[in-house]
């Protein structure tokens, strides 16, 4: 494994953490066996952080075997024992918060203040939540539903879970996948995205240091085509959980179907931001900028389509553009930075392509370019506002995944709701109004897994996150997520010897 030197070491001492490799299997780091390597690149500078050996199918097999070997012991641990281990895990994560924040910002390009104040505290909170949830693996109370038979329902762990996480929130996505699975008594093999494996590996190391048994959490860092497909199709993996694009999600479902796995998919989003004419305009403008630019717009729940009722439309466009122009791009490690680069130059170029094509049919009000000067080497793109695009255009219908907000007008309330629902996606949405009636109608009629009122983007561990329509199915966080990583068993007791005899006679006669 190669580390490029001093500048990166000052931001995050990666070489010390990953000198033994970038696969975490059965409690230790090892090198991948694919024969290929991948570089983690700092998107703010374009410089290499480290190069690691990619996992091959042999590594996936070893990780699944380690998880399978650990499953009986972990599944038979008491809820209290699993809870205690996760509480210790939360404490280790909190102690190492700065290390995690720096690693996350380095590999993703997100401002350090975002990693410190959002990603890492959210992960610690998730861990503490599932430490509590581990004590609540409950079935249903007993009852007599058929003569002299007593029935009850058990919830049991499923087995080995194979999970694939994206590059936009590597630490939080690792937590959302790993924590409910292991709290319920499963073991897991997680494949992070190739550009952003650092915090997933640190996460697994912290779990081991907190005393979780070897093999409960395993990490394989390989390509989706090789390691990912092999993991999803592996016959010893009982459940697959995937977060990523809808297109890749369809392929995951296709591969998983061959072995009839349980499937959990959190896919793309194109969140509408509906502003009615009685909304607090200043609050809506600030909400739109924050909601659109969070994590440089690389967020499935980011505000991407603002529908503004016509009396407020032009003022909303002008004020939103003006506020976007005050956003400070810069080094993610600099205290004054509001917006970092996109995750890679390839992603920056993809976003720029959407905006450049939109110039033929819409108005680019502000942004629409990469900055020059000191930022030219990084994958930066200016906050961009596009107005007056047709509803059926690609910037309205397709997931851009960058710092781009599209604004369109609407007239009636019915039209605003209809337009909000008029994409294949249904992950998240928000509605802005001073009317309880309008707010209540929006929560009822907008087809999305989450609808915020007069806010956009906050999430909490106790509440579920997941989509409708092409945004997938299944929930992350909350007790809903916890239960998805269990299987339900009906248990029935015959309460009398005579009942057994009578049941036999009913089927076979008096023999």
C-alpha positions as CSV (number, residue, x, y, z in Angstrom):
1,X,0.0,0.0,0.0
2,X,1.4,3.4,-1.1
3,X,1.0,6.7,0.8
4,X,2.1,9.8,-1.0
5,X,3.6,11.8,1.8
6,X,3.6,14.7,4.1
7,X,0.7,17.0,2.9
8,X,-1.8,14.2,3.3
9,X,-0.3,13.1,6.6
10,X,-1.0,16.5,8.0
11,X,-4.7,16.2,7.1
12,X,-5.0,12.5,8.1
13,X,-2.3,10.0,8.9
14,X,-3.7,7.2,6.6
15,X,-0.5,5.2,6.3
16,X,-0.5,4.3,10.0
17,X,-4.0,3.0,9.8
18,X,-4.0,0.9,6.7
19,X,-0.4,-0.3,6.3
20,X,-1.6,-4.0,6.6
21,X,-4.3,-3.7,3.8
22,X,-7.8,-2.5,3.1
23,X,-9.8,-5.7,3.7
24,X,-11.1,-6.3,7.2
25,X,-11.9,-10.0,7.6
26,X,-12.3,-11.9,10.9
27,X,-10.9,-9.0,13.0
28,X,-7.8,-8.1,11.0
29,X,-6.7,-6.1,8.0
30,X,-5.4,-8.0,5.0
31,X,-4.6,-7.2,1.4
32,X,-6.9,-7.8,-1.5
33,X,-6.3,-10.7,-3.8
34,X,-7.8,-9.4,-7.1
35,X,-4.4,-8.3,-8.5
36,X,-5.7,-4.8,-9.0
37,X,-5.3,-1.6,-7.0
38,X,-7.4,1.5,-6.5
39,X,-6.3,5.0,-5.4
40,X,-8.2,7.1,-2.8
41,X,-7.9,10.7,-4.0
42,X,-8.4,13.9,-2.1
43,X,-11.0,15.6,-4.3
44,X,-10.1,19.0,-3.0
45,X,-6.5,18.8,-4.4
46,X,-6.5,15.9,-6.8
47,X,-3.7,14.3,-4.9
48,X,-3.5,10.7,-4.0
49,X,-4.1,9.7,-0.4
50,X,-3.2,6.1,-0.7
51,X,-3.4,3.1,-3.1
52,X,-4.8,-0.2,-1.9
53,X,-5.3,-3.7,-3.2
54,X,-8.8,-4.4,-4.4
55,X,-10.8,-7.3,-3.1
56,X,-11.4,-10.3,-5.4
57,X,-13.9,-13.1,-5.1
58,X,-11.6,-15.0,-2.8
59,X,-11.7,-12.2,-0.3
60,X,-15.5,-12.1,-0.5
61,X,-15.6,-15.8,0.2
62,X,-13.3,-15.4,3.1
63,X,-15.3,-12.6,4.6
64,X,-18.6,-14.5,4.2
65,X,-17.0,-17.6,5.8
66,X,-15.8,-15.4,8.7
67,X,-19.3,-13.9,9.1
68,X,-20.9,-17.4,8.9
69,X,-18.6,-18.8,11.5
70,X,-19.3,-15.9,13.9
71,X,-23.1,-16.0,13.4
72,X,-24.0,-18.9,15.9
73,X,-22.2,-17.3,18.8
74,X,-23.4,-13.7,18.1
75,X,-27.0,-14.8,17.4
76,X,-27.1,-16.8,20.7
77,X,-25.8,-13.9,22.7
78,X,-28.4,-12.4,24.9
79,X,-29.9,-9.0,23.9
80,X,-28.2,-7.5,26.9
81,X,-24.8,-8.8,25.8
82,X,-25.3,-7.4,22.3
83,X,-26.5,-4.1,23.8
84,X,-23.5,-3.8,26.1
85,X,-21.1,-4.4,23.2
86,X,-22.8,-1.7,21.1
87,X,-22.7,0.8,24.0
88,X,-18.9,0.1,24.2
89,X,-18.8,0.6,20.4
90,X,-20.5,4.0,20.7
91,X,-18.0,5.1,23.3
92,X,-15.0,4.1,21.1
93,X,-16.5,6.0,18.2
94,X,-17.0,9.1,20.3
95,X,-13.4,8.9,21.6
96,X,-12.2,8.8,18.0
97,X,-14.5,11.4,16.6
98,X,-11.8,13.7,15.2
99,X,-10.0,10.8,13.4
100,X,-13.3,9.8,11.8
101,X,-14.2,13.4,10.8
102,X,-10.8,14.0,9.2
103,X,-10.9,10.7,7.3
104,X,-14.4,11.4,6.0
105,X,-13.6,14.9,4.9
106,X,-10.4,13.8,3.2
107,X,-11.9,11.0,1.1
108,X,-15.2,12.8,0.3
109,X,-14.2,16.5,0.1
110,X,-16.9,17.6,2.5
111,X,-16.2,20.5,4.9
112,X,-14.6,19.3,8.1
113,X,-17.3,21.2,10.1
114,X,-20.0,19.0,8.4
115,X,-18.2,15.8,9.3
116,X,-17.6,17.0,12.8
117,X,-21.1,18.3,13.5
118,X,-23.3,15.9,11.4
119,X,-21.7,12.7,10.1
120,X,-19.8,11.6,13.1
121,X,-22.2,12.7,15.9
122,X,-25.0,11.1,13.8
123,X,-23.1,7.8,13.6
124,X,-22.4,7.8,17.4
125,X,-26.1,8.5,18.0
126,X,-27.2,5.7,15.6
127,X,-24.9,3.3,17.5
128,X,-26.3,4.3,20.9
129,X,-29.9,3.9,19.5
130,X,-29.3,0.4,18.2
131,X,-27.6,-0.5,21.5
132,X,-30.9,0.2,23.1
133,X,-32.9,-1.5,20.3
134,X,-30.9,-4.7,20.8
135,X,-32.9,-5.3,24.0
136,X,-36.2,-5.1,22.2
137,X,-36.1,-8.0,19.7
138,X,-39.7,-9.0,20.4
139,X,-42.3,-11.3,18.9
140,X,-46.0,-11.2,19.8
141,X,-47.8,-12.3,22.9
142,X,-49.2,-15.8,23.2
143,X,-52.8,-16.5,22.3
144,X,-55.2,-19.4,21.6
145,X,-56.3,-19.0,18.0
146,X,-57.2,-22.6,17.2
147,X,-58.9,-24.8,19.7
148,X,-56.5,-26.0,22.4
149,X,-53.4,-24.7,20.6
150,X,-51.4,-21.8,21.9
151,X,-49.5,-19.7,19.3
152,X,-46.9,-17.0,19.5
153,X,-44.4,-15.3,17.2
154,X,-40.6,-15.2,17.5
155,X,-38.4,-12.7,15.8
156,X,-35.0,-14.2,14.9
157,X,-31.8,-13.1,13.2
158,X,-31.6,-14.0,9.5
159,X,-27.9,-14.9,9.2
160,X,-25.1,-13.3,7.1
161,X,-26.1,-10.0,5.6
162,X,-24.2,-8.7,2.5
163,X,-24.4,-4.9,2.3
164,X,-23.2,-2.4,-0.3
165,X,-22.8,1.3,0.7
166,X,-22.3,4.4,-1.5
167,X,-19.6,7.1,-1.5
168,X,-21.6,10.2,-0.5
169,X,-21.9,9.4,3.2
170,X,-19.5,6.5,3.7
171,X,-19.4,6.5,7.5
172,X,-23.2,7.0,8.1
173,X,-24.1,4.5,5.4
174,X,-21.8,1.9,7.0
175,X,-23.6,2.6,10.3
176,X,-27.1,2.4,8.8
177,X,-26.3,-0.9,7.3
178,X,-24.2,-2.5,10.0
179,X,-25.9,-1.4,13.2
180,X,-29.5,-2.7,12.8
181,X,-28.2,-6.0,11.3
182,X,-25.8,-6.8,14.2
183,X,-28.2,-5.4,16.9
184,X,-30.7,-8.1,15.7
185,X,-28.1,-10.8,16.0
186,X,-26.9,-11.1,12.4
187,X,-23.3,-10.9,11.1
188,X,-22.3,-8.8,8.1
189,X,-20.0,-8.3,5.2
190,X,-20.0,-4.7,4.0
191,X,-18.6,-3.5,0.7
192,X,-18.0,0.3,0.7
193,X,-17.5,2.3,-2.5
194,X,-14.0,2.1,-4.0
195,X,-13.2,5.8,-3.7
196,X,-14.2,6.1,0.0
197,X,-13.3,3.0,2.1
198,X,-11.4,4.7,4.9
199,X,-14.1,5.3,7.5
200,X,-15.8,2.0,6.9
201,X,-12.5,0.3,7.8
202,X,-12.0,2.5,10.8
203,X,-15.6,1.7,11.8
204,X,-14.9,-2.0,11.8
205,X,-11.6,-1.6,13.6
206,X,-13.4,0.4,16.3
207,X,-16.0,-2.3,16.7
208,X,-13.3,-4.9,17.3
209,X,-11.5,-2.6,19.8
210,X,-14.8,-2.3,21.6
211,X,-14.9,-6.1,22.0
212,X,-17.3,-7.2,19.3
213,X,-16.3,-10.8,18.3
214,X,-14.1,-11.3,15.2
215,X,-16.2,-12.0,12.1
216,X,-19.3,-10.1,13.2
217,X,-18.3,-7.1,11.0
218,X,-16.2,-7.7,7.9
219,X,-15.3,-5.2,5.1
220,X,-14.3,-6.0,1.6
221,X,-13.2,-3.1,-0.6
222,X,-13.5,-4.2,-4.2
223,X,-15.3,-3.2,-7.4
224,X,-19.1,-3.5,-7.7
225,X,-18.8,-5.7,-10.8
226,X,-16.5,-8.3,-9.1
227,X,-16.7,-8.1,-5.3
228,X,-20.2,-6.6,-5.2
229,X,-21.9,-9.0,-7.5
230,X,-20.2,-12.0,-5.9
231,X,-21.3,-10.8,-2.5
232,X,-24.9,-10.3,-3.6
233,X,-25.1,-13.7,-5.3
234,X,-23.2,-15.6,-2.6
235,X,-25.3,-18.6,-1.5
236,X,-24.3,-18.2,2.2
237,X,-25.6,-14.6,2.3
238,X,-29.2,-14.5,3.5
239,X,-30.0,-10.9,2.9
240,X,-28.7,-8.0,0.7
241,X,-28.9,-4.4,1.6
242,X,-27.9,-1.8,-1.0
243,X,-27.8,2.0,-1.2
244,X,-27.1,3.6,-4.5
245,X,-28.6,4.5,-7.8
246,X,-31.8,3.1,-9.1
247,X,-30.1,1.6,-12.2
248,X,-27.6,-0.3,-10.1
249,X,-30.3,-1.3,-7.6
250,X,-32.1,-3.1,-10.4
251,X,-29.0,-5.1,-11.1
252,X,-28.6,-5.9,-7.4
253,X,-32.2,-7.2,-7.4
254,X,-31.7,-9.3,-10.4
255,X,-28.6,-11.0,-8.9
256,X,-30.2,-11.5,-5.5
257,X,-33.3,-13.1,-7.0
258,X,-31.3,-16.1,-8.2
259,X,-30.8,-17.2,-4.5
260,X,-34.1,-15.8,-3.2
261,X,-32.5,-13.4,-0.8
262,X,-34.3,-10.9,1.3
263,X,-33.7,-7.5,-0.3
264,X,-33.4,-3.9,1.1
265,X,-32.9,-1.1,-1.5
266,X,-32.5,2.6,-0.8
267,X,-32.1,4.1,-4.2
268,X,-32.2,7.5,-6.0
269,X,-34.1,10.6,-5.2
270,X,-35.3,13.8,-6.8
271,X,-36.8,15.6,-3.8
272,X,-39.4,18.3,-4.5
273,X,-39.4,21.5,-2.5
274,X,-42.9,22.9,-2.7
275,X,-43.4,26.6,-1.7
276,X,-47.0,27.8,-1.3
277,X,-47.8,31.5,-1.6
278,X,-48.4,31.8,2.2
279,X,-44.9,30.5,3.1
280,X,-42.3,32.5,5.0
281,X,-40.3,33.4,1.9
282,X,-37.0,34.1,3.8
283,X,-37.2,30.8,5.6
284,X,-38.0,29.0,2.3
285,X,-35.0,30.6,0.5
286,X,-32.6,29.7,3.3
287,X,-34.1,26.2,3.4
288,X,-33.7,25.7,-0.3
289,X,-30.1,26.7,-0.3
290,X,-29.2,24.5,2.7
291,X,-31.3,21.6,1.4
292,X,-29.9,21.8,-2.2
293,X,-26.2,22.2,-1.2
294,X,-25.9,19.8,1.7
295,X,-22.8,17.6,1.0
296,X,-22.3,19.6,-2.3
297,X,-25.7,18.3,-3.4
298,X,-24.5,14.7,-3.3
299,X,-27.5,13.5,-1.2
300,X,-30.5,11.4,-2.3
301,X,-32.8,13.6,-0.1
302,X,-31.3,17.0,-1.2
303,X,-33.8,19.6,-2.5
304,X,-33.5,19.4,-6.2
305,X,-36.8,20.7,-7.6
306,X,-38.3,23.8,-6.1
307,X,-41.9,24.4,-7.1
308,X,-42.9,27.9,-6.1
309,X,-46.4,29.3,-6.4
310,X,-46.5,32.0,-9.0
311,X,-46.9,35.1,-6.7
312,X,-43.6,34.3,-5.0
313,X,-41.8,32.8,-8.0
314,X,-39.6,35.6,-9.3
315,X,-38.7,36.9,-5.9
316,X,-37.8,33.4,-4.7
317,X,-35.5,32.9,-7.8
318,X,-33.8,36.3,-7.2
319,X,-33.2,35.8,-3.5
320,X,-32.1,32.2,-3.8
321,X,-29.6,33.1,-6.5
322,X,-28.3,36.0,-4.3
323,X,-27.9,33.7,-1.3
324,X,-26.1,31.0,-3.3
325,X,-23.6,33.6,-4.5
326,X,-22.5,34.1,-0.8
327,X,-21.7,30.5,-0.3
328,X,-17.9,30.1,0.2
329,X,-16.1,27.3,-1.7
330,X,-12.8,26.2,-0.3
331,X,-10.5,23.7,1.3
332,X,-12.7,21.3,3.4
333,X,-10.2,21.6,6.3
334,X,-10.5,25.5,6.4
335,X,-12.8,26.8,9.1
336,X,-14.6,29.3,6.8
337,X,-15.5,26.8,4.0
338,X,-19.2,26.3,3.4
339,X,-19.0,24.0,0.3
340,X,-16.3,21.5,-0.6
341,X,-15.7,19.8,-4.0
342,X,-17.6,16.9,-5.4
343,X,-16.3,13.5,-4.7
344,X,-14.3,13.3,-8.0
345,X,-13.5,15.1,-11.2
346,X,-15.6,12.6,-13.0
347,X,-18.6,13.5,-10.9
348,X,-17.9,17.2,-11.3
349,X,-17.9,16.7,-15.1
350,X,-21.1,14.7,-15.0
351,X,-22.9,17.6,-13.1
352,X,-21.4,20.2,-15.5
353,X,-22.8,18.2,-18.4
354,X,-26.4,18.4,-17.1
355,X,-26.1,22.2,-16.6
356,X,-24.5,22.7,-20.0
357,X,-27.2,20.8,-21.8
358,X,-29.9,22.8,-19.8
359,X,-28.7,26.1,-21.3
360,X,-30.6,25.1,-24.5
361,X,-34.0,25.0,-22.8
362,X,-33.7,26.8,-19.4
363,X,-32.2,29.8,-17.7
364,X,-29.0,29.3,-15.7
365,X,-29.5,32.1,-13.1
366,X,-26.2,31.7,-11.2
367,X,-23.3,29.3,-11.1
368,X,-23.0,26.8,-13.9
369,X,-19.2,26.6,-13.9
370,X,-16.1,25.3,-12.1
371,X,-14.1,27.9,-10.2
372,X,-10.6,28.9,-11.2
373,X,-7.6,30.0,-9.2
374,X,-6.6,28.0,-6.2
375,X,-9.6,25.7,-6.5
376,X,-9.0,24.7,-10.2
377,X,-7.2,21.5,-9.3
378,X,-10.0,20.2,-7.2
379,X,-13.4,18.8,-8.2
380,X,-15.3,22.0,-7.4
381,X,-18.4,23.3,-9.0
382,X,-20.2,26.6,-8.2
383,X,-23.7,26.5,-6.6
384,X,-26.1,26.6,-9.5
385,X,-29.7,27.8,-9.9
386,X,-31.7,26.9,-13.0
387,X,-35.1,28.4,-13.7
388,X,-37.9,27.8,-16.2
389,X,-36.9,24.3,-17.2
390,X,-39.7,22.2,-18.7
391,X,-41.2,19.6,-16.4
392,X,-40.2,16.8,-18.7
393,X,-36.5,17.9,-19.1
394,X,-33.6,15.9,-17.8
395,X,-32.7,18.4,-15.1
396,X,-36.2,18.0,-13.6
397,X,-36.5,14.3,-14.1
398,X,-33.0,12.9,-13.6
399,X,-30.8,12.7,-10.5
400,X,-28.0,15.2,-11.0
401,X,-26.3,14.6,-7.6
402,X,-24.5,17.9,-7.4
403,X,-25.0,21.5,-6.2
404,X,-27.8,22.3,-8.6
405,X,-31.4,23.5,-7.8
406,X,-34.0,23.7,-10.5
407,X,-36.9,26.2,-9.8
408,X,-40.3,26.0,-11.6
409,X,-43.6,27.9,-11.0
410,X,-47.0,26.5,-10.4
411,X,-50.5,28.1,-10.1
412,X,-53.0,26.1,-8.1
413,X,-52.3,23.9,-5.1
414,X,-53.4,20.8,-7.1
415,X,-50.8,21.6,-9.7
416,X,-48.0,22.0,-7.1
417,X,-48.8,18.6,-5.6
418,X,-49.1,17.0,-9.1
419,X,-45.7,18.3,-10.2
420,X,-44.1,17.3,-7.0
421,X,-45.2,13.7,-7.7
422,X,-44.3,13.8,-11.4
423,X,-40.9,11.9,-11.3
424,X,-40.2,8.2,-10.9
425,X,-38.7,8.9,-7.5
426,X,-40.2,9.1,-4.0
427,X,-37.6,9.3,-1.3
428,X,-38.1,12.7,0.3
429,X,-39.9,16.0,-0.1
430,X,-40.7,19.2,1.7
431,X,-43.6,21.7,1.7
432,X,-43.5,25.3,2.9
433,X,-46.7,27.0,4.1
434,X,-48.3,28.9,7.0
435,X,-51.5,26.9,6.6
436,X,-52.1,23.8,8.6
437,X,-54.6,22.6,5.9
438,X,-52.0,22.9,3.1
439,X,-49.3,21.3,5.3
440,X,-51.5,18.4,6.2
441,X,-52.6,17.9,2.6
442,X,-48.9,17.9,1.4
443,X,-48.0,15.2,4.0
444,X,-50.9,13.1,2.7
445,X,-50.7,13.6,-1.0
446,X,-46.9,13.8,-1.8
447,X,-45.7,10.3,-2.5
448,X,-42.4,10.1,-0.6
449,X,-41.0,8.2,2.3
450,X,-40.4,11.5,4.2
451,X,-42.2,14.8,4.0
452,X,-40.8,17.7,5.9
453,X,-42.9,20.8,6.7
454,X,-41.1,24.2,6.7
455,X,-37.8,22.4,6.8
456,X,-35.7,20.2,4.6
457,X,-33.0,17.6,5.4
458,X,-32.9,16.8,9.1
459,X,-33.0,13.1,10.1
460,X,-33.1,11.4,13.5
461,X,-32.2,7.9,14.6
462,X,-35.7,7.1,16.0
463,X,-37.5,7.8,12.7
464,X,-37.3,5.7,9.5
465,X,-35.6,6.7,6.2
466,X,-36.6,5.0,3.0
467,X,-38.5,5.6,-0.2
468,X,-41.5,5.0,-2.4
469,X,-41.6,4.1,-6.2
470,X,-38.2,3.9,-7.9
471,X,-36.5,5.1,-4.7
472,X,-36.7,1.6,-3.4
473,X,-38.1,-0.2,-0.4
474,X,-37.1,-0.9,3.1
475,X,-36.2,1.5,5.9
476,X,-32.9,2.6,7.5
477,X,-32.7,3.8,11.1
478,X,-35.5,3.4,13.6
479,X,-37.2,0.2,14.9
480,X,-38.6,-0.4,11.4
481,X,-35.0,-0.9,10.2
482,X,-34.2,-3.2,13.1
483,X,-37.2,-5.4,12.4
484,X,-36.2,-5.7,8.7
485,X,-33.1,-7.6,9.7
486,X,-35.2,-10.3,11.5
487,X,-37.4,-13.2,10.3
488,X,-40.7,-14.1,11.8
489,X,-41.4,-17.6,13.1
490,X,-44.8,-18.9,14.2
491,X,-44.6,-21.3,17.1
492,X,-47.7,-23.5,18.1
493,X,-48.2,-25.7,21.2
494,X,-50.7,-28.4,21.4
495,X,-52.0,-28.1,25.0
496,X,-53.6,-31.6,25.3
497,X,-52.8,-35.1,24.3
498,X,-56.4,-35.6,23.2
499,X,-56.1,-32.7,20.8
500,X,-53.3,-34.5,19.0
501,X,-55.5,-37.6,18.6
502,X,-58.5,-35.6,17.4
503,X,-56.4,-33.7,14.9
504,X,-55.0,-37.0,13.6
505,X,-58.6,-38.4,13.2
506,X,-59.7,-35.3,11.3
507,X,-57.1,-35.9,8.6
508,X,-56.8,-39.6,8.5
509,X,-60.0,-41.0,10.0
510,X,-60.4,-43.4,12.9
511,X,-57.3,-45.6,12.4
